[in-house]
Amino acid sequence: MNIIKYLSIASLCLVLLIALYGPSKFLEQFWGNPDMGYIEIKTLAPTNKPNTALACPLNYCTQRKPDIITSTYSISSEILRDKIIDYFNNDTNAKYISAPEDKLSLRFITYSPTLRFPDTIQVQLIKSSQSTSTLAIFARAKIGHSDFGANKARVKEILAALKPFEKH
């Protein structure tokens, strides 16, 4: 009976800590900065972890087979960049992290709505011509081995938002 009592007290303490810090800050205390940093999508190595999702144009990713093939869009890479930023700005569970000076690579942190688990999403914009472009997206979970398909679903949502701009 004492073990149940101690487990109950430990659980209560954990709940109080999470309530005091907030889920995001609590997770950051244990797992560090939620931003997993820049990665070169084109040469991304294969992984066995099911908590990632990769979307690339046909024959763009050289080391790893993409989960989703991306389309070509009839808008410039600059406009495509703005559409991506607008998409994430409208997501209350997302935060813009960085873009290098060439502005063709963007990084965002997204959080699961309830438990606030962080994921890093990187978008590589690819200029096809002055008026067309495409992109590659890599989404990866910071915590855990599986994300139950959350990153793949998120990548599909991003691409669905861009569907009106697909080249026909």
C-alpha positions as CSV (number, residue, x, y, z in Angstrom):
1,M,0.0,0.0,0.0
2,N,2.9,2.4,0.7
3,I,4.1,2.1,-3.0
4,I,0.7,3.4,-4.2
5,K,0.9,6.2,-1.7
6,Y,4.4,7.2,-3.0
7,L,3.4,6.9,-6.6
8,S,0.4,9.1,-6.0
9,I,2.5,11.8,-4.3
10,A,5.1,11.6,-7.1
11,S,2.3,11.9,-9.8
12,L,0.8,14.9,-8.0
13,C,4.2,16.6,-7.8
14,L,4.7,16.0,-11.5
15,V,1.3,17.4,-12.3
16,L,2.1,20.5,-10.1
17,L,5.4,21.0,-11.8
18,I,3.8,20.9,-15.3
19,A,1.1,23.3,-14.1
20,L,3.6,25.6,-12.6
21,Y,6.0,25.7,-15.6
22,G,3.5,25.1,-18.4
23,P,3.9,22.1,-20.7
24,S,6.3,23.7,-23.2
25,K,8.7,25.0,-20.6
26,F,8.5,21.8,-18.6
27,L,9.4,19.8,-21.7
28,E,12.2,22.2,-22.6
29,Q,13.7,21.8,-19.1
30,F,14.1,18.0,-19.7
31,W,14.7,17.8,-23.5
32,G,16.4,21.1,-24.2
33,N,15.8,23.6,-27.0
34,P,12.9,22.5,-29.1
35,D,14.6,23.6,-32.3
36,M,16.6,20.7,-33.8
37,G,18.5,23.0,-36.1
38,Y,19.2,23.1,-39.9
39,I,19.5,20.0,-41.9
40,E,20.4,19.5,-45.6
41,I,17.1,18.0,-46.9
42,K,18.5,17.0,-50.3
43,T,21.1,14.6,-48.8
44,L,19.1,13.5,-45.8
45,A,20.0,10.0,-44.7
46,P,17.4,7.3,-44.2
47,T,16.2,6.6,-40.7
48,N,14.2,3.9,-38.9
49,K,12.3,6.4,-36.7
50,P,8.7,6.7,-37.6
51,N,8.4,10.2,-36.2
52,T,9.6,12.0,-39.3
53,A,8.1,13.0,-42.7
54,L,9.8,13.9,-45.9
55,A,8.3,15.6,-48.9
56,C,10.4,16.2,-52.0
57,P,10.1,16.9,-55.7
58,L,10.8,13.9,-57.9
59,N,14.5,13.0,-57.9
60,Y,15.4,15.9,-55.6
61,C,16.3,13.9,-52.4
62,T,19.3,11.7,-53.3
63,Q,19.8,9.6,-50.2
64,R,16.3,9.0,-48.8
65,K,13.0,8.1,-50.5
66,P,10.4,10.8,-49.8
67,D,7.1,9.9,-48.1
68,I,5.4,12.4,-50.4
69,I,6.3,13.8,-53.9
70,T,5.8,17.6,-54.1
71,S,4.3,19.5,-57.0
72,T,5.6,22.4,-59.1
73,Y,3.8,25.7,-58.3
74,S,3.0,28.5,-60.8
75,I,4.3,31.1,-58.4
76,S,7.9,32.4,-57.8
77,S,9.9,31.0,-54.9
78,E,9.6,34.4,-53.2
79,I,5.8,34.3,-53.3
80,L,5.9,30.6,-52.3
81,R,8.0,31.6,-49.3
82,D,5.4,34.2,-48.3
83,K,2.6,31.6,-48.6
84,I,4.5,29.2,-46.3
85,I,5.2,32.0,-43.7
86,D,1.5,33.0,-43.9
87,Y,0.4,29.4,-43.3
88,F,2.5,29.1,-40.2
89,N,1.6,32.6,-38.9
90,N,-2.0,31.4,-38.9
91,D,-1.2,28.4,-36.7
92,T,-1.3,29.3,-33.0
93,N,0.8,26.2,-32.3
94,A,3.7,27.2,-34.6
95,K,6.7,29.5,-34.2
96,Y,9.0,30.9,-36.9
97,I,12.6,30.1,-36.1
98,S,14.9,31.2,-38.9
99,A,15.8,31.7,-42.5
100,P,19.3,32.1,-43.9
101,E,20.2,35.1,-45.9
102,D,19.3,33.4,-49.2
103,K,15.7,33.1,-47.8
104,L,15.2,29.8,-49.5
105,S,15.2,27.7,-46.4
106,L,12.8,28.2,-43.5
107,R,12.5,26.6,-40.1
108,F,9.5,26.4,-37.8
109,I,8.7,24.8,-34.5
110,T,5.2,23.4,-34.1
111,Y,3.7,22.1,-30.9
112,S,1.0,19.4,-30.3
113,P,-2.1,21.1,-29.1
114,T,-2.5,19.4,-25.7
115,L,0.8,18.1,-24.5
116,R,2.9,20.7,-26.4
117,F,5.4,18.2,-27.8
118,P,7.7,20.1,-30.2
119,D,8.5,19.3,-33.8
120,T,11.0,21.0,-36.1
121,I,9.7,21.6,-39.7
122,Q,12.2,22.8,-42.3
123,V,11.1,24.0,-45.7
124,Q,13.5,24.2,-48.6
125,L,12.2,26.4,-51.4
126,I,13.5,25.5,-54.9
127,K,13.4,28.0,-57.7
128,S,12.4,26.3,-61.0
129,S,12.2,29.5,-63.1
130,Q,11.2,33.2,-62.6
131,S,7.6,32.2,-62.3
132,T,7.6,28.6,-61.0
133,S,9.0,26.9,-57.9
134,T,8.7,23.8,-55.8
135,L,9.7,22.8,-52.3
136,A,11.0,20.1,-50.0
137,I,9.7,19.7,-46.5
138,F,11.2,17.7,-43.6
139,A,9.3,17.4,-40.3
140,R,10.8,15.6,-37.3
141,A,9.7,15.1,-33.7
142,K,12.0,16.2,-30.9
143,I,10.7,13.7,-28.3
144,G,9.9,10.0,-28.6
145,H,10.2,7.3,-31.2
146,S,6.8,7.5,-32.9
147,D,4.5,10.5,-33.4
148,F,1.5,8.3,-34.7
149,G,1.8,10.0,-38.1
150,A,1.4,13.6,-36.9
151,N,4.4,14.9,-38.9
152,K,3.2,13.2,-42.1
153,A,-0.3,14.7,-41.5
154,R,1.2,18.1,-40.9
155,V,3.2,18.0,-44.2
156,K,0.1,16.9,-46.0
157,E,-1.8,19.9,-44.5
158,I,0.9,22.3,-45.7
159,L,0.8,20.9,-49.2
160,A,-3.0,21.0,-49.2
161,A,-2.9,24.7,-48.4
162,L,-0.6,25.2,-51.5
163,K,-2.8,23.2,-53.8
164,P,-4.4,26.3,-55.4
165,F,-1.0,27.3,-56.7
166,E,0.0,24.0,-58.3
167,K,1.0,24.2,-61.9
168,H,-1.4,22.4,-64.3
